[in-house]
Amino acid sequence: MLAEDLADRMRGDRAGAIANDYLGTYSANAAPATGAPPATQNAMSDWAARLAELPGATATVSAVTLVGATAYTVTIEVDWVDTRANAAVGSNPTSASFAAGKFVLPTEI
């Protein structure tokens, strides 16, 4: 749902999305530094705070690409540490070998 939420925010600010204002790597409570307008930066910071709800989460927004005459696509990737999967198989929670969760959303904006 996080990737879809950011895609919706980008659709709502299509000019900013096309200008790659959302481009970069996000981590818990940290949006990428951009020269985006304050409203866009606030949306990015709010979304990064939501990302912090996943353990060890990071997200990457790729460059927006023109496809055809007016369609633009973007790929949003969200990665996190899947602590529930590790608990299910008895992994040591202090181990660096946590199972990784990944969701990749290629979408049109």
C-alpha positions in Angstrom: 0.0 0.0 0.0 2.9 2.4 0.6 4.0 2.3 -3.0 0.5 2.9 -4.2 0.1 5.8 -1.8 3.2 7.5 -3.1 2.1 6.9 -6.7 -1.2 8.6 -5.9 0.6 11.5 -4.4 2.7 11.8 -7.6 -0.4 11.7 -9.7 -1.8 14.5 -7.6 1.3 16.5 -8.3 2.0 15.4 -11.8 4.1 18.4 -12.8 6.3 17.8 -9.8 6.5 14.1 -10.6 7.5 14.7 -14.2 10.1 17.2 -13.0 11.5 14.2 -10.9 10.8 16.1 -7.6 10.1 12.7 -6.0 13.2 11.0 -7.3 15.6 9.4 -4.9 16.0 7.0 -2.0 13.8 7.3 1.1 14.5 5.8 4.5 12.6 5.9 7.8 11.5 9.5 8.4 14.0 10.8 5.7 12.9 11.9 2.3 15.6 12.7 -0.3 16.7 16.3 -0.4 15.4 18.0 -3.5 14.7 21.5 -4.7 11.0 20.6 -4.7 8.3 23.1 -3.6 7.4 23.0 0.1 4.1 21.2 -0.5 5.9 18.5 -2.4 8.6 18.2 0.3 5.9 18.0 3.0 4.2 15.1 1.1 7.5 13.4 0.7 8.3 13.8 4.4 4.9 12.5 5.4 5.3 9.5 3.2 8.8 8.8 4.6 7.3 8.8 8.1 4.8 6.2 7.0 7.7 4.2 5.6 9.2 4.1 9.1 6.4 1.8 10.2 8.2 -1.0 8.4 11.3 -2.5 10.1 14.5 -1.5 8.3 12.6 0.0 5.4 14.0 1.9 2.4 12.3 3.0 -0.8 13.6 4.1 -4.2 11.8 6.1 -6.7 13.2 5.8 -10.2 13.2 8.6 -12.8 9.9 9.4 -14.5 10.0 8.3 -18.1 7.9 9.5 -21.0 6.2 6.6 -22.8 4.3 7.6 -25.9 3.0 11.1 -26.4 1.6 11.9 -22.9 2.1 8.8 -20.6 4.7 8.8 -18.0 5.9 5.8 -16.0 7.7 5.5 -12.7 9.0 2.6 -10.6 8.7 2.7 -6.8 10.5 0.0 -4.9 10.0 -0.6 -1.2 12.4 -2.9 0.8 12.1 -3.9 4.4 13.3 -6.5 6.9 10.7 -9.3 7.2 10.9 -10.0 10.9 7.7 -12.1 10.9 9.2 -14.5 8.3 12.4 -14.7 10.3 10.5 -15.5 13.5 8.5 -18.2 11.7 11.7 -20.0 10.7 13.4 -19.4 14.0 16.1 -16.9 12.8 18.2 -15.2 15.4 16.8 -11.6 15.6 20.3 -10.3 16.1 21.6 -11.9 13.0 22.4 -9.9 9.9 20.7 -12.5 7.7 17.1 -11.3 8.1 14.7 -12.2 5.3 14.1 -9.2 3.1 10.7 -8.1 1.9 10.4 -6.3 -1.4 7.6 -4.7 -3.4 8.1 -3.1 -6.8 5.4 -1.0 -8.4 5.9 0.1 -12.0 3.0 2.4 -12.7 1.8 5.2 -14.9 1.3 8.7 -13.5 
